[in-house]
Amino acid sequence: MFAVYLTHPQVLIDPAIPVPQWGLSDLGRERTIKTSQNPWLRHIRRVVSSDEVKAVETASILAEATGCAVEIAEHIGENDRSATGFLPPPEFEKAADWFFAHPQESFKGWERAVDAQARIVSAVETVLADHDPKIPILFVGHGGVGTLLKCHLAGRAIGRDADQPPGAGGNLYMFDLSTRRLACDWQKMELWSGPA
């Protein structure tokens, strides 16, 4: 059976508020509602979310369509970037390039990519340790750690070329629960038709 990892879509950016407390923008909420109408979601029997507000809001909308409650999982939040605080988008993109290009090093105090990858892989494995592999599951999280998890599932080195397409999130990929291998690459969440 399958697991889906989905990243939250567009958020309300407010430099005065810590990033983990940002919520969805109107567009992000609209895209999530549209995604909640896709038939593949009816197969999901478990929804697991990061504890960051934008992820919980996304997961809550999607969970309502599945009839599941949202489970909050520890350690699946985005890579820790609190050392620099808010970075305007052009600066953030340069920092993200550096983060992925130097996975063994810290960008100005950020959590290292190798550490964030070990954390997200361990957290997902902890959730799946007692999960029936015949039951489809949805993880709702973030682009950075989602890409690091994807690299692990694909058996490849960390690199930004594995990142979700540009455009403020709201993408997903699928992996096989039995083999823990990547089964489909990033897809725009509201357009994905589900497993073949």
Backbone torsions as a table, in degrees:
resi	resn	phi	psi	omega
1	MET	NA	-179.3	-169.8
2	PHE	-120.7	157.4	170.0
3	ALA	-122.4	147.1	176.6
4	VAL	-119.7	133.4	170.9
5	TYR	-109.1	123.2	-174.6
6	LEU	-125.8	135.8	179.2
7	THR	-97.9	143.0	177.7
8	HIS	-59.5	147.7	176.5
9	PRO	-85.5	-157.5	-172.9
10	GLN	-52.2	142.1	-178.4
11	VAL	-120.4	164.8	171.4
12	LEU	-84.1	109.6	-178.2
13	ILE	-82.9	123.6	178.6
14	ASP	-139.2	102.6	-177.7
15	PRO	-57.4	-19.4	-178.7
16	ALA	-82.6	-9.9	-177.9
17	ILE	-113.2	136.7	176.8
18	PRO	-56.3	139.2	-174.9
19	VAL	-52.4	-41.9	-179.8
20	PRO	-62.0	-14.7	-179.3
21	GLN	-98.3	1.1	176.7
22	TRP	-67.3	142.4	176.5
23	GLY	-106.4	178.8	178.9
24	LEU	-70.8	146.9	171.0
25	SER	-80.7	174.0	176.9
26	ASP	-59.3	-41.8	179.6
27	LEU	-65.5	-42.3	178.2
28	GLY	-60.8	-42.9	178.7
29	ARG	-65.8	-42.2	179.6
30	GLU	-61.3	-43.2	179.3
31	ARG	-65.4	-37.8	-179.8
32	THR	-67.7	-41.0	177.2
33	ILE	-61.8	-42.3	178.1
34	LYS	-61.9	-42.6	178.7
35	THR	-62.6	-35.8	-177.4
36	SER	-64.1	-14.7	-179.6
37	GLN	-91.3	-3.0	-178.5
38	ASN	-75.0	136.3	-175.5
39	PRO	-59.4	-30.1	-176.9
40	TRP	-61.3	-27.7	-178.7
41	LEU	-64.4	-26.1	-178.9
42	ARG	-65.1	-18.5	179.5
43	HIS	-84.6	-17.8	-177.2
44	ILE	-69.8	133.1	-179.3
45	ARG	-120.0	2.9	178.0
46	ARG	-155.2	132.5	179.6
47	VAL	-123.5	121.9	-176.7
48	VAL	-121.7	130.1	-174.8
49	SER	-127.2	152.4	163.8
50	SER	-62.1	160.2	179.7
51	ASP	-87.8	2.0	178.7
52	GLU	-73.5	143.3	-171.3
53	VAL	-53.4	-47.4	-176.8
54	LYS	-62.4	-35.4	177.8
55	ALA	-72.3	-43.0	-179.7
56	VAL	-63.6	-41.0	178.3
57	GLU	-62.7	-43.2	178.0
58	THR	-62.6	-49.4	-178.1
59	ALA	-61.0	-38.1	-177.4
60	SER	-64.2	-41.6	178.3
61	ILE	-65.1	-44.0	-178.4
62	LEU	-71.0	-37.9	-179.3
63	ALA	-64.2	-34.5	178.9
64	GLU	-59.0	-37.0	179.5
65	ALA	-71.8	-24.3	-178.5
66	THR	-90.8	-18.4	-174.2
67	GLY	81.8	8.4	180.0
68	CYS	-97.3	157.0	168.9
69	ALA	-84.8	156.8	175.7
70	VAL	-85.5	128.4	172.7
71	GLU	-98.9	131.5	175.0
72	ILE	-94.1	125.4	-178.8
73	ALA	-108.1	140.6	176.7
74	GLU	-73.2	149.5	168.4
75	HIS	70.8	16.6	175.2
76	ILE	-110.2	16.0	175.7
77	GLY	-69.5	170.9	-179.2
78	GLU	-64.7	161.0	177.2
79	ASN	-57.2	139.4	-174.7
80	ASP	-71.7	112.5	-179.6
81	ARG	-116.5	17.2	-173.6
82	SER	-64.2	-22.0	-178.2
83	ALA	-60.8	-31.7	179.7
84	THR	-101.2	-14.5	-174.1
85	GLY	66.9	-162.0	-178.3
86	PHE	-63.1	134.4	171.8
87	LEU	-119.6	132.3	176.1
88	PRO	-57.3	150.6	-173.1
89	PRO	-46.3	-46.9	-179.3
90	PRO	-62.7	-39.3	178.2
91	GLU	-69.1	-38.7	179.4
92	PHE	-62.5	-42.4	-179.4
93	GLU	-61.7	-40.1	177.1
94	LYS	-65.2	-40.9	178.8
95	ALA	-64.6	-41.4	178.8
96	ALA	-64.8	-39.6	175.2
97	ASP	-56.5	-46.2	-178.1
98	TRP	-65.4	-43.1	-179.7
99	PHE	-55.1	-47.2	-179.2
100	PHE	-75.6	-30.5	-178.0
101	ALA	-77.8	-20.7	-177.9
102	HIS	-128.7	65.3	-171.3
103	PRO	-63.0	-21.3	-178.8
104	GLN	-88.9	-2.9	-176.1
105	GLU	-120.5	161.2	179.5
106	SER	-100.8	132.5	173.5
107	PHE	-84.4	103.2	175.1
108	LYS	49.1	39.2	177.3
109	GLY	96.8	-3.8	176.3
110	TRP	-63.0	154.8	167.8
111	GLU	-57.0	135.0	179.5
112	ARG	-69.2	150.3	-179.6
113	ALA	-60.5	-39.7	-179.9
114	VAL	-64.2	-35.7	179.6
115	ASP	-73.1	-41.2	177.8
116	ALA	-64.4	-37.2	178.6
117	GLN	-66.3	-46.3	178.9
118	ALA	-59.6	-38.8	-179.6
119	ARG	-65.4	-49.3	-176.6
120	ILE	-68.4	-38.8	178.8
121	VAL	-63.6	-45.5	179.6
122	SER	-62.9	-41.9	-178.9
123	ALA	-64.4	-43.3	178.9
124	VAL	-66.0	-42.6	178.2
125	GLU	-63.4	-35.2	177.0
126	THR	-63.1	-43.4	177.6
127	VAL	-63.2	-43.0	-174.0
128	LEU	-79.5	-12.0	-177.2
129	ALA	-58.1	-36.0	179.9
130	ASP	-114.6	22.2	-178.1
131	HIS	-99.3	134.0	177.3
132	ASP	-69.5	117.8	-176.7
133	PRO	-66.4	-5.1	176.0
134	LYS	-89.0	-1.8	-176.8
135	ILE	-109.0	118.1	178.4
136	PRO	-62.0	140.1	-176.5
137	ILE	-132.7	146.7	178.9
138	LEU	-118.4	126.2	171.1
139	PHE	-103.6	132.9	177.6
140	VAL	-117.4	121.2	-175.7
141	GLY	-152.5	-130.2	-164.9
142	HIS	-135.3	157.6	-174.8
143	GLY	-65.8	-44.8	-176.9
144	GLY	-62.9	-57.2	-179.6
145	VAL	-69.6	-28.8	175.6
146	GLY	-62.6	-39.7	177.3
147	THR	-67.3	-40.3	178.4
148	LEU	-64.0	-40.2	176.0
149	LEU	-64.8	-42.7	179.5
150	LYS	-59.6	-42.9	178.2
151	CYS	-58.7	-42.8	178.6
152	HIS	-63.0	-47.2	-178.5
153	LEU	-64.0	-31.3	179.9
154	ALA	-84.7	-6.6	-179.5
155	GLY	66.1	38.0	-177.0
156	ARG	-128.5	166.2	179.8
157	ALA	-69.4	153.6	174.4
158	ILE	-61.5	132.7	177.6
159	GLY	-166.7	145.3	-178.6
160	ARG	-70.4	-16.3	176.6
161	ASP	-65.3	-12.1	175.3
162	ALA	-93.2	-0.9	-175.8
163	ASP	-68.7	160.9	177.4
164	GLN	-65.2	155.5	179.9
165	PRO	-58.8	150.2	177.8
166	PRO	-59.6	150.6	176.5
167	GLY	133.0	24.7	169.6
168	ALA	73.7	33.9	170.6
169	GLY	82.2	-162.2	-177.7
170	GLY	74.6	43.2	178.1
171	ASN	-125.4	166.8	179.4
172	LEU	-147.6	161.3	167.3
173	TYR	-140.1	166.8	-177.5
174	MET	-120.1	146.1	170.6
175	PHE	-135.8	156.6	-177.0
176	ASP	-81.3	129.7	-176.4
177	LEU	-72.5	-28.0	-179.6
178	SER	-78.4	-43.6	-175.4
179	THR	-95.9	-16.6	-174.5
180	ARG	58.5	36.0	177.8
181	ARG	-111.3	146.4	177.6
182	LEU	-59.7	131.4	-176.8
183	ALA	-114.4	-19.4	171.0
184	CYS	-157.2	147.6	-176.8
185	ASP	-81.3	177.5	-178.8
186	TRP	-48.9	135.1	174.5
187	GLN	-134.2	146.8	174.4
188	LYS	-65.5	128.1	-166.8
189	MET	-58.9	-39.1	-175.2
190	GLU	-78.7	-11.7	-178.3
191	LEU	-103.0	-13.1	-176.9
192	TRP	-68.3	133.7	-177.8
193	SER	-94.4	-0.3	178.6
194	GLY	100.6	178.4	-178.0
195	PRO	-63.1	146.7	-178.7
196	ALA	-68.2	NA	NA
